[in-house]
Amino acid sequence: MLVNLFPRRLNFARASILVAILGLVILPWNLYDNAAVIQYFLGGLGAMLGPFFGIIAADFWIVRKGRINVPDLYTESPSGTYFYSNGINWKAMAAFVPATLAALAVAFIPFLQSASAFSWFFGAIISVVLYCMIETRRGSFENVSGEAIAVESGSPHAVEGFTEIPETACST
């Protein structure tokens, strides 16, 4: 992920070294000597993962109605279904940030301690509502199979032991 954030300055090797150094500097194994730190870490992690789930679920099930264009997942073409500005879906970010802040508030504010176990759900629900309000793409989304870009079963690049799923098993 660091390589994607700073592609001109970092390659895989440099990013690996940087992460290893940062891991040694923060000494994460010392943080987990305290049960409260573990509780805060897991609460924060849950509060941040809820909005991710909510946005992904809302985009797939509500906005796109379960349709996926497999070849467009692997293209960088500006006309692709999943092409975003500099690789960032700003509408999703606009839903993610406030939902995450709300979920983190539920997880960590002492006044809301009785609801802190549900911060994941708060984040997920808030992000679904926000993303559906923000996302205005009402175009027709196509359900396109990835068969056109798949490796043929007789090809030397085919995965051994892989069996194709019959077309009728995947259709809805």
C-alpha positions in Angstrom: 0.0 0.0 0.0 2.9 2.4 0.7 4.2 1.8 -2.8 0.8 2.9 -4.2 0.8 6.0 -2.1 4.3 7.1 -3.1 5.1 5.3 -6.4 7.9 7.7 -7.3 9.8 7.4 -4.1 9.1 3.8 -2.9 9.4 0.4 -4.6 8.6 -2.9 -2.9 12.0 -3.3 -1.3 12.1 0.3 0.1 8.6 0.0 1.5 9.4 -3.3 3.1 12.5 -1.8 4.9 10.4 1.2 6.0 7.7 -0.9 7.5 10.2 -3.1 9.3 11.9 0.0 10.8 8.6 1.5 11.8 7.6 -1.9 13.4 10.7 -1.9 15.5 10.3 1.8 16.5 6.8 1.5 17.8 7.5 -1.9 19.5 3.9 -3.2 19.1 4.6 -6.2 21.3 5.1 -3.9 24.3 1.8 -2.2 23.6 -0.1 -5.5 24.2 1.2 -6.0 27.8 -1.9 -4.0 28.9 -5.4 -5.3 28.5 -6.8 -1.8 28.1 -4.6 -1.2 25.0 -5.8 -4.4 23.4 -9.4 -3.4 24.1 -8.8 0.1 22.5 -7.0 -1.4 19.5 -9.7 -3.9 18.8 -12.4 -1.3 19.4 -10.8 1.1 17.0 -10.2 -1.6 14.4 -13.8 -2.7 14.5 -15.0 0.9 14.3 -12.9 1.5 11.2 -13.8 -1.8 9.4 -17.6 -1.3 9.8 -17.6 1.7 7.4 -15.4 -0.2 4.9 -17.9 -3.1 4.9 -20.9 -0.7 4.6 -19.5 1.1 1.6 -18.5 -2.1 -0.2 -21.9 -3.7 0.5 -23.9 -0.6 -0.5 -22.0 -0.2 -3.7 -22.4 -3.9 -4.7 -25.9 -4.7 -3.5 -27.7 -1.3 -3.6 -26.0 0.9 -6.2 -25.0 -1.9 -8.7 -27.7 -4.3 -7.8 -25.3 -7.3 -7.6 -23.9 -6.7 -11.1 -20.1 -6.9 -11.6 -18.1 -6.2 -14.8 -15.1 -8.6 -14.3 -13.0 -7.3 -17.3 -13.4 -3.7 -16.1 -11.9 -4.8 -12.7 -8.6 -5.3 -14.5 -8.4 -2.3 -16.8 -7.0 1.2 -16.2 -9.0 2.7 -19.0 -10.8 6.0 -18.0 -13.9 4.6 -19.6 -13.9 1.6 -17.3 -16.7 1.0 -14.8 -14.4 1.1 -11.8 -12.2 4.0 -12.9 -11.9 6.7 -10.3 -9.9 10.0 -10.0 -6.3 9.0 -9.3 -7.6 5.6 -8.2 -9.7 7.1 -5.3 -13.4 6.9 -5.2 -14.0 10.3 -3.6 -17.7 9.6 -3.0 -16.8 6.5 -1.0 -14.2 8.6 1.0 -16.9 11.2 1.7 -19.0 8.5 3.2 -16.1 6.7 4.9 -14.7 9.6 6.9 -17.8 10.8 8.8 -19.0 7.2 9.4 -15.5 6.3 10.8 -15.4 9.3 13.0 -18.9 8.5 14.3 -18.0 4.9 14.9 -14.7 5.9 16.7 -16.7 8.3 18.8 -19.1 5.5 19.8 -16.1 3.2 20.5 -14.1 5.6 22.6 -16.2 8.3 24.3 -16.8 7.2 27.9 -20.4 8.5 27.8 -21.2 6.1 25.0 -19.5 3.1 26.6 -22.7 1.0 26.7 -22.9 1.2 22.9 -19.2 0.8 22.2 -19.5 -2.9 21.5 -21.8 -2.0 18.5 -19.4 0.6 17.0 -18.9 -1.7 14.0 -22.6 -1.7 13.3 -23.0 2.0 13.7 -20.1 2.6 11.3 -21.5 0.2 8.7 -25.1 1.6 8.9 -24.0 5.2 8.8 -21.7 4.5 5.8 -24.4 2.7 3.9 -26.8 5.6 4.4 -24.2 8.3 3.5 -22.9 6.4 0.4 -26.4 5.8 -0.9 -27.1 9.5 -0.5 -23.9 10.6 -2.1 -23.6 8.1 -5.0 -25.6 9.4 -7.9 -24.6 7.0 -10.6 -27.9 5.7 -11.9 -26.6 4.2 -15.1 -27.2 0.7 -16.2 -24.6 -1.6 -14.7 -23.8 -4.7 -16.7 -23.1 -8.1 -15.3 -20.1 -9.1 -17.5 -18.4 -12.5 -17.2 -14.6 -12.7 -16.9 -14.5 -15.6 -19.4 -13.2 -13.3 -22.2 -10.0 -12.6 -20.1 -9.7 -15.9 -18.4 -6.9 -18.4 -19.2 -8.1 -21.3 -21.3 -8.1 -24.7 -19.6 -5.7 -26.2 -22.1 -3.2 -23.4 -21.9 0.2 -23.9 -20.2 -0.8 -21.0 -17.8 -4.0 -22.7 -16.6 -4.1 -23.6 -12.9 -3.8 -27.4 -12.3 -6.8 -28.9 -10.6 -9.1 -26.0 -11.5 -12.4 -27.1 -12.8 -14.8 -24.6 -14.5 -18.1 -23.9 -12.9 -21.0 -24.5 -15.3 -22.6 -21.3 -16.6 -26.0 -22.3 -15.0 -24.4 -22.4 -11.6 -23.5 -18.8 -11.7 -26.5 -17.2 -13.4 -29.2 -15.5 -11.4 
